């Protein structure tokens, strides 16, 4: 029921909550209390504190405002807000009201979700993931050519032989020569397909994601620091650098294969924060992996789960980025 939470020590952007019916709210009472479901995607680093405060507020709400107002100053406030069913017996005894009319609920929603006046620290840094945010990557682009007409065989190969976990080891710094040898030892009959993973790696990358690159181009015109944090092999990343000119637009790129750390490890986010002297609250991180987004939030960053260029554009605009409403 209760979806409001009090936040201290944080400044948020000014918003106005107008569509009361979208929230099932509890006792918010004043403008320091804000809808939890709105905050969930904005202040995840404080999630545990928010949830604890939410539970405390739920208990207090059930003990007090779910009861019909009785005598006393607090009750006068509720009655003044129209939060009284009008039953004199309930008012005298403080019993729970099981006959709350729709009008009472409407008044309560309006009372419980006032206009909120808050500010956020301005964004000064945008950190992009690269693979499947700015650059398309999928081993299936290659292996459909190898497993022609055999989609099931291709999927079995990628699930059992050259798995995502196996590729992740190269992203964390393992040499491809070592990774290829390990996979061939496990599946000698698949040697040719295994070797293709590195030898024909560029065929897994059909091109850039134009809409996202257009956003990066617009952000480049603003007084922002642009960084990239990518899980990528140190041996294959130079291929991408030679192919995609926009990678030179970044003020810095952290490649997991060079650091021998990878997302969602906290250490690689801490490395980025320290290396570029970031204020996490003033940075926004964009990634197509939800677990990486959550890891960035745990470091105090704002973060966006990349679901497409149009959605990213809207989310950045909501954070105050001065970019056009649609791709030019």
N, C-alpha and C positions, 0 to 999 in steps of 0.2 A: 504493500500500500504506500509506504512512505518513500518518496523519491527525491528528497531534498537533503542537502548536506551543507554544513558550515565549513568554509575554507578560511584559514588564517595564514597570514604571511605571504599570500600570493596575490598579485594584481592581475585581473583579467580584463579583457576588452568589454566595453559597454555593450550590453544587449538589452532587448526588451522582450520579455516573455508575454506574448499576447494570446497564443492559442492554448488557453487554459485546458481545454478538454483533452489535449494530447497527453496530459500528465495525470497520473493518480498520485496526488501529492499529500503529504502529511503536514505537520505543523512547521511552517517556515517562519512566519511571524515578522520577519524583518528582512531587509535586503542583503544581509550576510548569508542567507540561506538560498541555495540555488538548486535547480533540478539535477539530480544525479545522472539521469540518462543523457542529458546534454553534456555533462562534464566527463562522462566515461571515456569519450574519445579525445578529450582535450588535456586532461591532467592525470594520466595514468600513473605517473611516478608516485602519486599520493593515494593510489588505489586502496592500500591496506588501511591507512588512516581514515579514508573516506568510508570504507566499509564498516570499520569499528564504530565510527561516529554515527553511521546510519543505523546500526543495530541499537545503539544507546538511544537514539532519537525515536526509533520505533517503539521501544519499551515505554519511554516517557509519553509518547503520543497515545499509546493504548491505555495508559494509566490516567490520562487527563482529558484530552480533547475528544476522545471517542465517547466520553461521558457527556450527558447533557449538562450545561453549565448550571452550577448551583450558586449559593451566595458567595460573595468574595470579589476582590478586585479583578483577579484573572478572569472570572466568569463574566464580569461586566464587559471586559474587552471582547470576549467571544460573542456575547449577546449583541454588542454594538456592531459587530461584523455580520450579524444576521445568522449566527451559528447556534440557534436554539430552536428546538422543535416546537416549543410552545406548550409542552405538557407540564403543568405546574407540579405534578408529582415527581417527574424526573428532575425538575429544577431544584426541588426541595431535598431529594435524596441523592442526587448525583448518579442515578442509575444509567446504564447504557441505554441508548436509544436505538431500538430496532425498527423504528418507523420513520427514519429520516427521509423527508420528501426530496424530490429532485431539486426543488428550489434551495433547500438547505445545502445540498451537495454543490450546487453551482456557486452559492455564496462562499462556501468553504474553499473551493478551488481558487476563486478570485482573491480571497483573503490570504491563502497560503502561498501564492506565487506572485509576489509583487514585482514591479520593474526592478531590474538589477543594474546597479551602477558599478562597473569594475573596469580595470585596465589590465592589459598584458604587456610584458616587456617587448619592445619592438624586435622583430626578426632581423638578425644581421647575417645569418649564415644558413644556406640551404645545402644539405648533404644528399646526394643522389646515389642510390644503387645503380649499377649499370645493366647487368643482364636482365632482360625482360622488363626493364623500365625505359632505358634509352636504346638498348641494342637487343634485337631478337636473338634468342639462343634456344635451341632444342635439338638434342641428338637425333630426334626422329627425322629431321630434315635430311640427314645423311643416311640413316639406316633404312628408310623406305626405299632408297636406291639399292641397298644391299639385299634386303629381304623383300624383293619385288613380289607384290601380291600376297605376302605372308605377314599380315599385320600382327597376328597372334605370335608368330615366331619372333618378330621384332620386339614386341612387348616382353616376351619371356627372356630374351637376351638382355634387355635393359633392366629387368627385374632381378635376374639371377647371375649375370656375368659382369657386364659393365654397369654396375648399379650406381645410383645417386651417391651412396655412401662411399663407394670406391672412387668416384670422381672427386668427392669432397676431400679425399686424402691428397690429391694433386693440388686442389685449391689451398690446402694447408701447407704446401711446400714440398710434398713428396715428389721426387723427379719422375717424369713420365716414363723413362726407361725402366725404373723400378716398378712402377705401377703396372705397366704393360706385362712385364715378366711375371709378376705375381698373378695377374689374371690368366695368362696363358698356362701357368702351372696348374691352376684350378680347372681350366677348361681348354685343354690342348686342341680339341676338335674345332674350337672357335677362333683359332689363332688369327686368321686373316681378318675377321670382323673386329677382333680386339685391337689389332694394329691400326685399323682404319680410324679408330677413335682419336688417335693423335695425328696420324699421317694425313687424314682428310678432315681435320678439325674445323677448318674454315667453312666447310660445307654445312656445318651445324648453324651457321650464322648467316641467315638470308639477307639481313640488312638492319638498318636503324628503325626505330619507331618514330615516324615523322612528327606526330602530334606532340610527343614528349620532347623531342629535340627543339620544336618550335617554342615550347614553354621555356626551355633552357636558354634559348636565344633571347627571349624577352627578359628573363631574369638577369641576363648578362648586362643589360642596359641600365640596371639599377645598382645603387651603392650597396651591393651584397657580396659576401664571400661565397663562392661556389666551390664545393668540395665533392669528391666521390669516394665512396667506401664500397669496395666490391670483393666478393668471393671469386677469385679468378687465379688460375695457375700463372706463376711467374714466367713460365715458358711460352704460354700462348697469348699472354696479354700484349706483347709487342706486335703481334699480328693485328690485333684490334686497333692499337694506336696508329699503325701505318694506314689502316683502312678508314678510320673515322676521324675526320679533321676536328669535329667538335670536342673531342677529348682534350684538345689543347686549350679549351675555354676554361677549364677548371684551374683554380688557384692551388689545388693539391689533390692528389689521388692516392688513396691507401689501398694497396693490393694485398689480399690475404696471403697469396703465395710468397710474397717478399717478407711478410711479417711473421709467417708461420703461426698465424692466428686467424680465426675466421668467425664471421657472424654465425650464431648469435652470442658468441662468447663475450662476456662483459669486458674482458681485457682489451679487445680490439676497439671497442667504443671508448674505453678509458684512454687508449693510445691516441685516438683521434682528438679527444678533448684536450689532452696534454700537449700534443704536437702542434696544434693550431690555436692553443690558448682560448678555447671556446668557453662561453657561458652557455651551458646546456639549455637553459630556459629560453635563450634567444636563438636557438638553432632548431631547424625543422629537418627531419630525416624522412626520405621517401624510399620505400622498398616494396617489392611485390610479395615478399614473404611476411606473413603475419607474425611469425615467431621473431623475426628480426625487428619488426616494428615494435613489438612488446619489449624486446631487449633494449632498444633505444629509449623507450619511455621510462624504463627502470633507471636509466642514467640521467633522467631529468629532462630529456629532449622532448619537444613536440614531434609527433611522427604521423605520417600518412601512409596508409596501406594503398599501394598503387593498384587501381582497378581499371585504369585506362586514362588516356590523356584528358578527356573531357572532365572526368571526375577530379583528376589532379588539378586542373585549372580552377575548378570551382572551389576546391578545398584550399588552395593557395590564396585565392581571392578572399575567402572567408577569414584567413589569417592576416589580411591587410596587404598582401602583395599587390603591387600595381601592375597587373597584367590584364590583357584584354579579355573580354568575356568569352570570346571564341577565337579559334585559330584564324589568323589573318591570311 
